Amino acid sequence: MLSTAADIAVTKLAEQSKSEHVEDWAWKRFNSLDMFHPLGSDGLLKRSLSITDKPQAGTVYSVRAAAKTHGPAMRFVANPKNWDQSIMLITAGESGQPGSSHYSDQFSYWYEGKPIFAQFSDAAEAQTRKHTLTLKPGT
């Protein structure tokens, strides 16, 4: 039974990769990531608004739970001993507005598993702050 399953798997990998060579069967080739913006799922806007065809590891059943169109929107690891060393990553960026410098500024960190530390203390936040946005109520 196991050898039959292995034979079927090898046949499917050869068909899907269009190659008989094992080195062409890397999982990342078959499990690419697609993150579509609602306006960029097809056509000209796809290239500028969506993140597509990024090879990735993982399955829906693994530690890095990810499939072609499914995965974590955010990763957060709290460090109660030193809150300023807590890690928080958003899949793309903080802005949903195309053209914003924050539209996909966190994607490379999320994709490569690099940490971005979430500053909780006032001192740590003040050291890393780049911009201030003040919202004022209308009169």
Backbone as CSV, one residue per row, in Angstrom:
resi,resn,N_x,N_y,N_z,CA_x,CA_y,CA_z,C_x,C_y,C_z
1,MET,0.825,-1.192,0.000,0.000,0.000,0.000,0.874,1.263,0.000
2,LEU,1.900,1.296,0.859,2.776,2.467,0.895,3.548,2.631,-0.408
3,SER,4.017,1.533,-0.969,4.774,1.643,-2.220,3.866,2.097,-3.362
4,THR,2.610,1.679,-3.348,1.657,2.136,-4.365,1.414,3.634,-4.221
5,ALA,1.244,4.106,-2.988,1.049,5.544,-2.738,2.274,6.331,-3.186
6,ALA,3.466,5.811,-2.913,4.702,6.483,-3.331,4.788,6.540,-4.854
7,ASP,4.431,5.448,-5.519,4.450,5.428,-6.987,3.484,6.457,-7.564
8,ILE,2.301,6.556,-6.980,1.310,7.538,-7.437,1.835,8.956,-7.220
9,ALA,2.439,9.204,-6.061,2.987,10.534,-5.757,4.087,10.906,-6.742
10,VAL,4.978,9.971,-7.046,6.070,10.234,-7.992,5.503,10.537,-9.374
11,THR,4.514,9.782,-9.793,3.885,10.015,-11.095,3.243,11.402,-11.147
12,LYS,2.522,11.780,-10.088,1.874,13.100,-10.055,2.903,14.228,-10.051
13,LEU,3.979,14.068,-9.287,5.021,15.094,-9.257,5.668,15.259,-10.625
14,ALA,5.926,14.163,-11.293,6.519,14.230,-12.631,5.573,14.926,-13.605
15,GLU,4.275,14.631,-13.504,3.287,15.271,-14.380,3.169,16.761,-14.090
16,GLN,3.036,17.116,-12.815,2.831,18.517,-12.446,4.063,19.372,-12.725
17,SER,5.247,18.804,-12.528,6.472,19.575,-12.752,6.927,19.506,-14.202
18,LYS,6.313,18.591,-14.961,6.711,18.351,-16.349,8.185,17.964,-16.425
19,SER,8.639,17.224,-15.406,10.037,16.801,-15.338,10.141,15.470,-14.600
20,GLU,11.067,14.648,-15.039,11.342,13.376,-14.368,12.409,13.544,-13.291
21,HIS,13.009,14.732,-13.194,14.126,14.977,-12.281,13.627,15.417,-10.904
22,VAL,14.047,14.708,-9.878,13.617,14.983,-8.502,13.934,16.416,-8.087
23,GLU,15.054,16.960,-8.530,15.422,18.328,-8.128,14.431,19.379,-8.644
24,ASP,13.589,19.019,-9.587,12.564,19.938,-10.091,11.249,19.822,-9.323
25,TRP,11.228,19.010,-8.273,9.996,18.751,-7.550,9.905,19.518,-6.232
26,ALA,10.594,20.611,-6.096,10.564,21.390,-4.844,9.125,21.812,-4.528
27,TRP,8.719,21.605,-3.280,7.358,21.921,-2.845,7.014,23.376,-3.117
28,LYS,7.978,24.266,-2.956,7.711,25.691,-3.149,7.230,25.998,-4.566
29,ARG,7.590,25.173,-5.521,7.122,25.381,-6.896,5.628,25.143,-7.027
30,PHE,5.104,24.241,-6.231,3.698,23.859,-6.347,2.801,24.621,-5.381
31,ASN,3.392,25.275,-4.406,2.623,25.950,-3.359,2.948,27.439,-3.364
32,SER,2.798,28.081,-4.513,3.091,29.508,-4.576,1.975,30.303,-3.901
33,LEU,2.319,31.509,-3.485,1.403,32.375,-2.752,0.783,33.404,-3.687
34,ASP,-0.512,33.593,-3.573,-1.221,34.645,-4.297,-2.022,35.462,-3.295
35,MET,-1.734,36.754,-3.213,-2.494,37.678,-2.361,-3.104,38.729,-3.285
36,PHE,-4.384,38.578,-3.559,-5.049,39.458,-4.513,-5.735,40.627,-3.826
37,HIS,-5.492,41.822,-4.346,-6.259,42.999,-3.965,-7.624,42.846,-4.647
38,PRO,-8.718,43.280,-4.011,-10.046,43.126,-4.631,-10.140,43.718,-6.041
39,LEU,-9.377,44.767,-6.319,-9.415,45.370,-7.654,-8.321,44.828,-8.569
40,GLY,-7.446,43.982,-8.026,-6.307,43.519,-8.808,-6.215,42.022,-8.959
41,SER,-7.339,41.366,-9.155,-7.286,39.912,-9.306,-7.007,39.498,-10.744
42,ASP,-7.095,40.444,-11.676,-6.862,40.110,-13.073,-6.490,41.377,-13.835
43,GLY,-5.955,41.223,-15.015,-5.675,42.343,-15.889,-4.490,43.187,-15.460
44,LEU,-4.488,44.436,-15.909,-3.363,45.340,-15.659,-3.148,45.643,-14.182
45,LEU,-4.221,45.737,-13.420,-4.091,46.085,-12.006,-3.508,44.952,-11.169
46,LYS,-3.557,43.738,-11.675,-3.023,42.591,-10.926,-1.547,42.797,-10.601
47,ARG,-0.781,43.238,-11.578,0.661,43.409,-11.387,0.987,44.487,-10.355
48,SER,0.226,45.571,-10.336,0.556,46.670,-9.425,-0.132,46.573,-8.065
49,LEU,-1.246,45.856,-7.957,-1.985,45.818,-6.697,-1.860,44.503,-5.932
50,SER,-1.534,43.420,-6.617,-1.530,42.104,-5.980,-0.118,41.541,-5.869
51,ILE,0.067,40.641,-4.925,1.325,39.921,-4.750,1.037,38.491,-5.190
52,THR,1.703,38.035,-6.256,1.384,36.718,-6.805,2.630,35.908,-7.126
53,ASP,2.415,34.608,-7.234,3.441,33.650,-7.668,4.715,33.688,-6.834
54,LYS,4.573,33.855,-5.522,5.728,33.819,-4.620,5.855,32.397,-4.081
55,PRO,6.950,31.691,-4.392,7.120,30.334,-3.866,7.112,30.350,-2.341
56,GLN,6.480,29.354,-1.730,6.433,29.318,-0.267,6.439,27.884,0.247
57,ALA,6.937,27.743,1.443,6.910,26.452,2.125,5.576,26.323,2.851
58,GLY,5.344,25.185,3.457,4.173,25.006,4.311,3.005,24.339,3.614
59,THR,2.074,23.906,4.439,0.799,23.348,3.987,-0.250,23.813,4.990
60,VAL,-1.494,23.502,4.740,-2.528,23.878,5.707,-2.410,23.057,6.982
61,TYR,-1.573,22.012,6.973,-1.416,21.134,8.133,-0.056,21.275,8.805
62,SER,0.735,22.284,8.475,2.094,22.401,9.010,2.236,23.611,9.925
63,VAL,3.422,23.746,10.512,3.688,24.881,11.397,3.538,26.185,10.626
64,ARG,4.084,26.233,9.427,3.877,27.408,8.579,2.629,27.125,7.739
65,ALA,1.496,27.281,8.357,0.228,26.940,7.707,-0.034,27.903,6.561
66,ALA,0.083,27.390,5.344,-0.105,28.239,4.182,-0.457,27.388,2.969
67,ALA,-1.330,27.907,2.158,-1.678,27.296,0.880,-1.638,28.412,-0.157
68,LYS,-1.972,28.109,-1.386,-1.861,29.099,-2.456,-2.641,30.381,-2.161
69,THR,-3.829,30.253,-1.634,-4.649,31.440,-1.362,-5.113,31.507,0.088
70,HIS,-4.408,30.819,0.975,-4.797,30.818,2.386,-3.558,30.840,3.261
71,GLY,-3.575,31.678,4.273,-2.467,31.736,5.217,-2.776,32.755,6.298
72,PRO,-1.880,32.920,7.259,-2.136,33.856,8.346,-2.092,35.301,7.859
73,ALA,-3.016,36.110,8.323,-3.023,37.531,7.986,-2.036,38.296,8.852
74,MET,-1.719,37.735,10.012,-0.827,38.403,10.952,-0.133,37.353,11.802
75,ARG,1.081,37.666,12.196,1.795,36.825,13.161,2.136,37.699,14.353
76,PHE,1.895,37.178,15.550,2.210,37.926,16.764,2.782,36.965,17.788
77,VAL,3.954,37.299,18.298,4.592,36.514,19.356,4.880,37.479,20.499
78,ALA,4.175,37.320,21.616,4.334,38.216,22.767,5.509,37.772,23.626
79,ASN,6.243,38.748,24.143,7.347,38.487,25.061,7.052,39.239,26.363
80,PRO,6.344,38.626,27.308,5.973,39.314,28.544,7.169,39.770,29.377
81,LYS,8.313,39.126,29.224,9.504,39.545,29.968,10.023,40.890,29.450
82,ASN,9.899,41.107,28.141,10.330,42.362,27.531,9.361,42.662,26.388
83,TRP,8.294,43.368,26.706,7.243,43.616,25.716,7.778,44.256,24.448
84,ASP,8.827,45.055,24.554,9.388,45.713,23.373,10.090,44.734,22.436
85,GLN,10.273,43.505,22.861,10.850,42.464,22.011,9.770,41.529,21.454
86,SER,8.523,41.915,21.588,7.431,41.150,20.984,7.491,41.334,19.470
87,ILE,7.052,40.325,18.751,7.122,40.353,17.290,5.710,40.437,16.726
88,MET,5.517,41.352,15.770,4.230,41.477,15.102,4.463,41.717,13.618
89,LEU,3.895,40.869,12.780,4.019,41.006,11.334,2.642,40.959,10.688
90,ILE,2.420,41.844,9.757,1.198,41.859,8.964,1.587,41.387,7.566
91,THR,0.750,40.592,6.931,1.135,39.987,5.651,1.615,40.987,4.613
92,ALA,0.942,42.058,4.420,1.361,43.002,3.384,1.928,44.271,4.011
93,GLY,1.097,45.061,4.605,1.520,46.308,5.218,0.365,46.902,5.995
94,GLU,0.591,48.077,6.542,-0.437,48.690,7.381,-1.491,49.431,6.581
95,SER,-1.210,49.707,5.311,-2.155,50.480,4.517,-2.806,49.604,3.457
96,GLY,-4.076,49.781,3.262,-4.775,49.109,2.176,-4.877,50.002,0.953
97,GLN,-4.175,51.125,0.985,-4.254,52.099,-0.094,-3.089,51.920,-1.060
98,PRO,-3.352,51.457,-2.287,-2.274,51.335,-3.274,-1.569,52.674,-3.464
99,GLY,-0.272,52.633,-3.572,0.511,53.853,-3.717,1.086,54.340,-2.407
100,SER,0.515,53.924,-1.293,1.048,54.291,0.018,2.373,53.568,0.242
101,SER,3.303,54.221,0.921,4.580,53.575,1.235,4.385,52.400,2.190
102,HIS,3.225,52.314,2.822,2.945,51.224,3.760,2.033,50.143,3.166
103,TYR,1.788,50.210,1.857,0.882,49.251,1.212,1.399,47.815,1.316
104,SER,2.685,47.610,1.078,3.251,46.254,1.175,4.612,46.270,1.866
105,ASP,4.815,47.248,2.746,6.134,47.415,3.359,6.523,46.310,4.337
106,GLN,5.578,45.500,4.799,5.921,44.413,5.724,5.951,43.049,5.044
107,PHE,5.615,42.998,3.764,5.518,41.702,3.101,6.834,40.932,3.120
108,SER,7.944,41.573,2.798,9.218,40.835,2.753,9.574,40.267,4.121
109,TYR,9.257,40.990,5.191,9.514,40.478,6.544,8.628,39.261,6.831
110,TRP,7.352,39.371,6.517,6.407,38.277,6.738,6.794,37.059,5.905
111,TYR,7.099,37.296,4.634,7.411,36.214,3.697,8.692,35.475,4.087
112,GLU,9.708,36.212,4.509,11.000,35.619,4.851,11.097,35.224,6.320
113,GLY,10.063,35.524,7.108,10.069,35.159,8.523,11.001,36.010,9.365
114,LYS,11.270,37.234,8.927,12.126,38.151,9.689,11.265,38.919,10.690
115,PRO,11.777,39.145,11.887,10.952,39.817,12.900,10.870,41.331,12.711
116,ILE,9.741,41.880,13.062,9.579,43.315,13.280,9.111,43.419,14.724
117,PHE,9.842,44.162,15.512,9.529,44.248,16.934,8.469,45.319,17.168
118,ALA,7.451,44.953,17.915,6.347,45.851,18.242,6.689,46.573,19.538
119,GLN,6.910,47.860,19.440,7.282,48.629,20.625,6.047,48.942,21.454
120,PHE,6.131,48.588,22.718,5.020,48.841,23.632,5.311,50.006,24.566
121,SER,6.547,50.158,24.988,6.862,51.246,25.923,6.926,52.568,25.161
122,ASP,6.640,53.655,25.856,6.689,54.976,25.230,8.079,55.279,24.693
123,ALA,9.120,54.907,25.442,10.501,55.191,25.026,10.855,54.443,23.739
124,ALA,10.517,53.172,23.675,10.831,52.382,22.480,10.030,52.874,21.278
125,GLU,8.784,53.212,21.497,7.947,53.709,20.404,8.481,55.038,19.885
126,ALA,8.894,55.920,20.783,9.421,57.223,20.376,10.704,57.076,19.558
127,GLN,11.525,56.084,19.876,12.781,55.866,19.144,12.546,55.401,17.711
128,THR,11.495,54.665,17.478,11.282,54.091,16.147,10.216,54.814,15.330
129,ARG,9.515,55.743,15.924,8.439,56.458,15.230,9.002,57.226,14.039
130,LYS,8.357,57.065,12.891,8.769,57.786,11.687,7.776,58.879,11.320
131,HIS,6.512,58.667,11.639,5.459,59.609,11.277,4.469,59.728,12.428
132,THR,3.777,60.840,12.459,2.685,61.016,13.405,1.450,61.420,12.608
133,LEU,0.364,60.743,12.844,-0.905,61.066,12.209,-1.853,61.514,13.302
134,THR,-2.347,62.729,13.189,-3.270,63.264,14.181,-4.654,63.375,13.549
135,LEU,-5.617,62.733,14.158,-6.995,62.797,13.682,-7.763,63.790,14.542
136,LYS,-8.411,64.749,13.893,-9.161,65.775,14.615,-10.632,65.659,14.235
137,PRO,-11.509,65.694,15.233,-12.938,65.605,14.920,-13.403,66.848,14.169
138,GLY,-14.382,66.643,13.306,-14.945,67.772,12.568,-15.747,68.673,13.489
139,THR,-15.909,69.899,13.098,-16.682,70.829,13.929,-18.007,71.147,13.297
